[in-house]
Amino acid sequence: MNQVPLKAILLLTVFFAFLGSFSFFAGEAPPPKQELREITGKIQKGETLSDIFRKYQLDISQLYKMREASANIYRLHELYPGRPYKIVLDKDERIDFFSYEVDDDCFLNINRTDDGYCAEKVSLPYEKRILHIGGTITDNLIASLGEGHENLLLALQLSDIFAWDIDFTTDLREQDSFKIVVEGLYLDGKLKKYGSLLAAEFSNDGEIYRAYAFRQNGKIDYYDADGKSLRKSFLKSPLSFRRISSGFSRGRAHPILKIVRPHQGIDYAAAKGTPVSAAGDGKVLFAGRRGQYGNLIIIGHRNGYKTYYGHLSRIGKGVRKGTQIDQGTVIGYVGATGLATGPHLHYEMRIADKPINPLSLKIPRGTAISGAMQTAFRQVTDRLNSELASVKPSTPVAIGQAATPKNGKAG
């Protein structure tokens, strides 16, 4: 009879041992994921990250640590209005993650680790496609491409490529047309912006101009169908999309002085504050106030050329006597200083201090495609010519829509 209780005791011992073992393994299981809280928004005008921390009563000491972690990657005081941000907090209100859209290409991400905060820039995962865009000039290039910031940038890029051959202020004619082969950068199936312009064709007053992007000596530039560089010593105009209000003349009635005297430059009518670009590479010879010119910049170029930019509302930052300037650099802004009836740019060109008409100047081109690169260049242009040939006269693409490229292929 004593054996039965003994068996029962043994069974109970095994049972409780099993329960203890179960409890041990249950204790090893990972704890449930802690709850996180998100704060999202867009930077307001004049707002700083310190303001955001105070607004949501966050620990300012963590901001100091985040600033230190990102100092060599991106400075957290350089936040711009309209850019989105996200802050993720753990259950103890500690910042677990911070993200800020630096620009259209990348985010700044700051993560909390066991060793503190770690910062990195992360590129947006754009999908690249080849787009075909065509249009006909009805008013100006910007209007013909359509509304929107990205279309404006595309118009400026196109005008920059042909800036040495076409003055988009004076040379455009109604029914001029253009064709563009350009990279489209897509995010979540929607076209967000344009990438590199690969090829373009512009028909201006019956003459056809073509441009092809090609890499030579490690640098991408634009060339015509014969492999000649489209880049020249001087731009045809220091302003984009503006009208000439007074041309080069040996005798013009001055609108203020009411006397007839030579007008040794070209006046471009434009709104106050319009950026003015250097027509060519050179060194600043003068930057300041000078008599009837008002605010004036004079740039000296090779072979004795000089360009004058007068009536500026202000001179660009860092532009002073002795400064080396690259072609296309913004050097000042349109104004009406000096003897001027309204906002405009007075632009002069001189050689050996003798005034010349910039519109009549014949300027040599830059470096052409080398002999060693001709075969590769021909392969590129043959492919791009097929692309251009498929572009219809009017093939607009709307930024922000889920546009599908004509060839349906990624670039």
C-alpha positions as CSV (number, residue, x, y, z in Angstrom):
1,M,0.0,0.0,0.0
2,N,2.9,2.3,0.6
3,Q,4.0,2.0,-3.1
4,V,0.9,3.9,-4.4
5,P,1.7,7.2,-2.6
6,L,5.3,6.8,-3.7
7,K,4.3,6.7,-7.4
8,A,2.0,9.7,-6.9
9,I,4.9,11.7,-5.3
10,L,7.1,10.8,-8.2
11,L,4.5,12.0,-10.7
12,L,3.9,15.2,-8.9
13,T,7.7,15.9,-8.8
14,V,7.9,15.4,-12.6
15,F,4.9,17.6,-13.1
16,F,6.2,20.5,-11.1
17,A,9.7,20.2,-12.7
18,F,8.0,20.5,-16.1
19,L,6.2,23.7,-14.9
20,G,9.5,25.1,-13.7
21,S,11.1,24.3,-17.0
22,F,8.2,26.0,-18.9
23,S,8.5,29.1,-16.8
24,F,12.3,29.3,-17.5
25,F,11.8,29.1,-21.3
26,A,8.9,31.6,-21.1
27,G,11.2,34.0,-19.3
28,E,13.6,33.8,-22.2
29,A,11.0,34.9,-24.8
30,P,11.6,38.4,-26.2
31,P,9.6,41.1,-24.5
32,P,6.6,42.6,-26.4
33,K,7.6,45.4,-28.7
34,Q,7.4,48.8,-26.9
35,E,5.0,51.3,-28.2
36,L,6.4,54.2,-30.3
37,R,4.9,57.7,-30.9
38,E,5.4,59.6,-34.1
39,I,5.5,63.4,-34.6
40,T,5.3,64.5,-38.2
41,G,5.1,67.9,-39.8
42,K,6.7,70.4,-42.2
43,I,9.2,73.1,-41.3
44,Q,7.5,76.5,-40.9
45,K,9.0,79.8,-42.0
46,G,11.5,80.9,-39.3
47,E,11.1,77.6,-37.4
48,T,14.1,75.8,-35.9
49,L,14.5,72.3,-34.5
50,S,14.7,73.9,-31.0
51,D,11.3,75.5,-31.6
52,I,9.9,72.0,-32.5
53,F,11.4,70.5,-29.3
54,R,9.9,73.2,-27.2
55,K,6.5,72.8,-28.9
56,Y,6.3,69.1,-28.1
57,Q,8.1,69.4,-24.8
58,L,11.0,67.1,-25.8
59,D,14.3,66.7,-24.0
60,I,16.6,69.4,-25.4
61,S,19.7,67.5,-24.3
62,Q,18.9,64.9,-26.9
63,L,18.9,67.6,-29.6
64,Y,22.4,68.5,-28.6
65,K,23.5,64.9,-29.0
66,M,21.7,64.7,-32.4
67,R,23.5,67.9,-33.6
68,E,26.8,66.4,-32.6
69,A,26.1,63.2,-34.4
70,S,25.1,64.9,-37.7
71,A,27.7,67.8,-37.6
72,N,29.9,66.2,-40.3
73,I,26.9,65.1,-42.5
74,Y,24.3,67.9,-42.3
75,R,23.9,70.9,-39.9
76,L,20.6,70.7,-38.2
77,H,20.2,74.5,-38.0
78,E,19.9,74.5,-41.9
79,L,16.2,73.6,-42.0
80,Y,14.1,75.1,-44.8
81,P,10.3,75.9,-44.9
82,G,8.1,73.3,-46.4
83,R,10.5,70.4,-45.9
84,P,8.9,67.4,-44.0
85,Y,10.3,65.9,-40.9
86,K,9.4,62.9,-38.6
87,I,10.3,62.3,-35.0
88,V,9.8,58.8,-33.4
89,L,9.7,58.6,-29.6
90,D,9.8,55.5,-27.4
91,K,7.6,54.9,-24.3
92,D,10.0,56.9,-22.2
93,E,9.7,59.9,-24.6
94,R,13.3,59.4,-25.8
95,I,14.0,60.2,-29.5
96,D,14.4,56.8,-31.2
97,F,14.5,58.2,-34.8
98,F,14.6,61.5,-36.6
99,S,14.2,62.1,-40.4
100,Y,14.3,65.3,-42.4
101,E,14.0,65.8,-46.2
102,V,17.2,67.7,-47.1
103,D,16.2,68.2,-50.7
104,D,14.5,66.4,-53.6
105,D,17.2,63.7,-53.6
106,C,17.9,62.6,-50.1
107,F,16.8,62.5,-46.4
108,L,18.8,62.9,-43.2
109,N,18.2,60.0,-40.9
110,I,19.3,60.0,-37.2
111,N,18.9,56.7,-35.3
112,R,19.5,56.0,-31.6
113,T,21.8,53.1,-30.9
114,D,23.4,51.6,-27.8
115,D,26.4,53.9,-28.3
116,G,24.4,57.1,-28.9
117,Y,23.0,58.7,-32.0
118,C,24.1,57.8,-35.6
119,A,23.4,60.1,-38.6
120,E,23.4,59.3,-42.3
121,K,22.1,60.7,-45.6
122,V,19.8,58.3,-47.5
123,S,19.1,58.8,-51.2
124,L,15.5,58.7,-52.4
125,P,14.9,55.4,-54.4
126,Y,13.9,57.1,-57.7
127,E,13.1,54.9,-60.7
128,K,14.7,56.4,-63.9
129,R,12.8,56.3,-67.2
130,I,13.5,57.9,-70.5
131,L,10.8,60.5,-71.5
132,H,10.0,62.2,-74.8
133,I,8.7,65.8,-74.7
134,G,7.8,68.0,-77.6
135,G,6.2,71.4,-78.1
136,T,5.6,74.4,-80.3
137,I,6.4,78.0,-79.3
138,T,3.3,80.1,-79.0
139,D,4.5,82.8,-76.6
140,N,7.8,81.8,-74.9
141,L,9.7,78.6,-74.0
142,I,8.4,78.5,-70.4
143,A,4.7,78.8,-71.4
144,S,5.2,76.2,-74.2
145,L,6.6,73.6,-71.7
146,G,3.7,74.2,-69.2
147,E,3.3,75.3,-65.7
148,G,5.2,74.1,-62.7
149,H,8.6,74.5,-61.1
150,E,10.1,71.4,-62.7
151,N,9.0,72.5,-66.2
152,L,10.5,75.9,-65.5
153,L,13.8,74.2,-64.6
154,L,13.7,72.1,-67.8
155,A,13.1,75.3,-69.9
156,L,16.1,76.9,-68.2
157,Q,18.2,73.9,-68.9
158,L,17.2,73.8,-72.5
159,S,17.9,77.5,-72.9
160,D,21.3,77.0,-71.3
161,I,22.3,74.3,-73.7
162,F,21.5,76.4,-76.8
163,A,22.5,79.7,-75.1
164,W,25.5,80.2,-77.4
165,D,23.4,79.9,-80.6
166,I,19.9,81.1,-79.7
167,D,19.1,84.3,-77.8
168,F,15.8,83.2,-76.2
169,T,15.1,86.9,-75.6
170,T,15.1,88.0,-79.2
171,D,15.4,85.0,-81.6
172,L,12.3,83.0,-80.8
173,R,9.5,82.9,-83.4
174,E,6.0,81.6,-83.2
175,Q,5.8,78.0,-84.5
176,D,9.4,77.4,-83.5
177,S,9.4,73.9,-82.1
178,F,11.5,71.7,-79.8
179,K,12.0,68.0,-79.0
180,I,13.6,66.7,-75.8
181,V,14.9,63.3,-74.6
182,V,15.2,63.6,-70.9
183,E,15.4,61.3,-67.8
184,G,12.3,61.2,-65.7
185,L,12.7,60.4,-62.0
186,Y,9.7,58.5,-60.6
187,L,8.7,57.8,-57.0
188,D,5.8,55.5,-56.2
189,G,4.9,55.4,-59.9
190,K,4.6,59.2,-60.2
191,L,6.9,61.5,-62.1
192,K,8.6,63.8,-59.4
193,K,11.2,65.6,-61.5
194,Y,13.5,65.6,-64.5
195,G,17.0,64.2,-64.5
196,S,19.7,64.7,-67.1
197,L,18.7,66.1,-70.5
198,L,20.1,63.5,-73.0
199,A,19.3,65.2,-76.3
200,A,17.4,68.1,-77.7
201,E,16.4,69.5,-81.1
202,F,15.3,73.1,-81.5
203,S,13.8,74.5,-84.8
204,N,14.3,78.3,-84.8
205,D,13.2,80.4,-87.7
206,G,13.6,77.4,-90.1
207,E,17.0,76.4,-88.8
208,I,17.5,73.1,-86.9
209,Y,19.8,73.0,-83.9
210,R,20.6,69.7,-82.1
211,A,22.4,68.9,-78.9
212,Y,23.7,65.6,-77.5
213,A,25.0,64.9,-74.1
214,F,28.3,63.1,-74.2
215,R,31.1,62.3,-71.6
216,Q,34.6,63.2,-72.7
217,N,37.6,63.4,-70.4
218,G,35.4,62.6,-67.4
219,K,33.0,65.5,-68.0
220,I,29.6,65.6,-69.6
221,D,29.0,68.4,-72.1
222,Y,26.8,69.1,-75.1
223,Y,27.8,68.7,-78.7
224,D,26.2,69.2,-82.1
225,A,25.7,66.4,-84.8
226,D,29.3,66.9,-86.0
227,G,30.8,66.5,-82.6
228,K,31.6,70.2,-82.1
229,S,31.1,71.7,-78.7
230,L,28.0,73.9,-78.2
231,R,30.0,75.9,-75.6
232,K,31.5,79.2,-76.7
233,S,33.5,81.9,-75.1
234,F,30.4,84.1,-74.5
235,L,26.7,83.6,-74.0
236,K,24.4,85.3,-76.5
237,S,22.6,86.9,-73.6
238,P,23.3,87.4,-69.8
239,L,19.5,87.0,-69.1
240,S,17.0,84.3,-69.9
241,F,13.5,85.0,-71.5
242,R,13.6,88.8,-71.4
243,R,13.0,91.3,-74.1
244,I,15.4,93.9,-75.5
245,S,14.1,97.4,-74.7
246,S,16.9,99.3,-76.5
247,G,19.5,97.9,-78.9
248,F,23.0,98.9,-79.9
249,S,22.9,102.2,-81.7
250,R,25.3,104.9,-83.0
251,G,22.6,107.5,-82.2
252,R,19.7,107.2,-79.8
253,A,17.5,109.8,-78.1
254,H,18.2,109.3,-74.4
255,P,14.9,108.9,-72.5
256,I,16.0,111.0,-69.6
257,L,18.7,113.4,-70.9
258,K,16.5,114.1,-74.1
259,I,19.6,114.3,-76.3
260,V,20.8,112.1,-79.1
261,R,23.9,110.1,-78.3
262,P,25.3,106.6,-79.0
263,H,23.9,103.7,-77.1
264,Q,26.9,101.4,-76.8
265,G,25.2,98.4,-75.4
266,I,21.9,96.5,-75.2
267,D,19.2,97.1,-72.6
268,Y,17.3,94.1,-71.4
269,A,13.9,94.9,-69.8
270,A,13.4,92.6,-66.8
271,A,11.8,92.7,-63.3
272,K,13.9,94.0,-60.4
273,G,15.8,91.2,-58.8
274,T,16.2,89.1,-62.0
275,P,19.5,87.2,-61.8
276,V,22.2,88.4,-64.2
277,S,24.8,85.9,-65.3
278,A,28.4,86.4,-66.5
279,A,28.5,86.1,-70.2
280,G,32.0,84.4,-70.1
281,D,34.9,83.3,-68.0
282,G,37.0,86.2,-66.7
283,K,38.2,88.4,-63.8
284,V,36.2,91.1,-62.2
285,L,37.8,94.5,-63.0
286,F,35.3,96.7,-61.3
287,A,32.3,96.1,-59.0
288,G,30.6,99.1,-57.4
289,R,28.9,102.4,-58.1
290,R,29.9,104.4,-61.2
291,G,28.0,107.5,-62.4
292,Q,25.1,106.9,-64.8
293,Y,25.7,103.2,-64.8
294,G,24.6,103.0,-61.2
295,N,25.8,99.7,-59.7
296,L,28.2,98.3,-62.3
297,I,30.3,95.1,-62.8
298,I,33.0,95.0,-65.4
299,I,34.6,91.6,-66.3
300,G,37.8,91.2,-68.2
301,H,38.0,88.2,-70.6
302,R,40.7,86.7,-72.7
303,N,41.9,88.3,-76.0
304,G,41.0,91.8,-74.7
305,Y,37.3,91.5,-74.3
306,K,35.4,93.2,-71.5
307,T,31.7,93.0,-70.6
308,Y,29.7,95.6,-68.6
309,Y,26.6,95.0,-66.5
310,G,24.9,98.2,-65.4
311,H,21.9,99.6,-63.4
312,L,22.1,96.5,-61.0
313,S,19.9,96.6,-57.9
314,R,22.7,94.9,-56.1
315,I,25.9,93.1,-56.8
316,G,26.2,89.4,-56.1
317,K,27.8,88.1,-52.9
318,G,31.6,87.7,-53.2
319,V,31.7,89.5,-56.5
320,R,34.5,92.1,-56.1
321,K,37.6,93.3,-57.9
322,G,40.0,90.5,-58.7
323,T,37.4,87.7,-58.3
324,Q,37.6,85.0,-60.9
325,I,34.2,84.3,-62.5
326,D,33.0,81.3,-64.5
327,Q,30.6,81.7,-67.4
328,G,27.0,81.5,-66.3
329,T,27.7,82.5,-62.7
330,V,25.1,84.9,-61.2
331,I,27.0,88.1,-60.5
332,G,24.2,90.6,-59.8
333,Y,20.5,91.4,-60.0
334,V,18.5,93.7,-62.4
335,G,17.7,97.1,-61.0
336,A,17.2,100.8,-61.9
337,T,20.2,102.4,-60.3
338,G,22.0,105.3,-62.0
339,L,20.4,107.0,-64.9
340,A,17.5,104.6,-65.7
341,T,13.8,105.0,-66.2
342,G,12.9,101.6,-64.9
343,P,14.3,98.2,-64.1
344,H,16.6,96.8,-66.8
345,L,20.1,95.5,-67.5
346,H,22.4,97.6,-69.5
347,Y,24.9,95.1,-71.2
348,E,28.0,96.2,-73.1
349,M,30.8,94.3,-74.8
350,R,34.1,95.9,-75.7
351,I,37.3,94.8,-77.3
352,A,40.4,96.9,-76.7
353,D,38.0,99.4,-75.1
354,K,36.1,99.8,-78.3
355,P,32.3,99.1,-78.0
356,I,31.0,96.3,-80.2
357,N,27.5,94.9,-80.8
358,P,27.2,91.6,-78.8
359,L,24.5,90.4,-81.2
360,S,26.7,90.6,-84.2
361,L,29.8,88.9,-82.6
362,K,30.9,85.6,-84.2
363,I,32.4,83.5,-81.4
364,P,34.5,80.3,-81.9
365,R,33.3,77.1,-80.2
366,G,35.0,75.1,-77.5
367,T,36.8,71.7,-77.7
368,A,35.3,69.2,-80.2
369,I,35.0,65.4,-79.8
370,S,38.4,63.9,-80.1
371,G,39.3,61.4,-82.9
372,A,39.6,58.6,-80.4
373,M,36.0,59.2,-79.1
374,Q,34.3,59.6,-82.5
375,T,33.1,56.0,-82.8
376,A,31.5,56.0,-79.3
377,F,30.0,59.5,-80.1
378,R,28.4,58.2,-83.3
379,Q,26.9,55.2,-81.4
380,V,25.3,57.6,-78.9
381,T,24.0,60.1,-81.5
382,D,22.5,57.3,-83.7
383,R,20.5,56.0,-80.7
384,L,19.4,59.5,-79.6
385,N,18.5,60.5,-83.2
386,S,16.0,57.5,-83.2
387,E,14.6,58.8,-79.9
388,L,14.3,62.4,-81.2
389,A,12.6,61.2,-84.4
390,S,9.9,59.5,-82.4
391,V,8.9,62.7,-80.5
392,K,5.7,64.3,-81.6
393,P,5.4,68.1,-82.1
394,S,3.5,68.4,-78.8
395,T,4.1,65.7,-76.2
396,P,3.8,67.3,-72.8
397,V,4.5,65.5,-69.6
398,A,2.8,66.7,-66.3
399,I,4.9,66.5,-63.2
400,G,3.2,64.6,-60.4
401,Q,1.1,62.4,-62.7
402,A,1.8,58.7,-63.3
403,A,3.0,59.4,-66.8
404,T,4.3,56.5,-68.9
405,P,7.2,57.1,-71.2
406,K,6.7,56.4,-74.9
407,N,9.2,53.5,-75.0
408,G,7.9,52.2,-71.6
409,K,11.4,51.3,-70.5
410,A,13.6,52.5,-67.7
411,G,16.7,54.4,-68.6
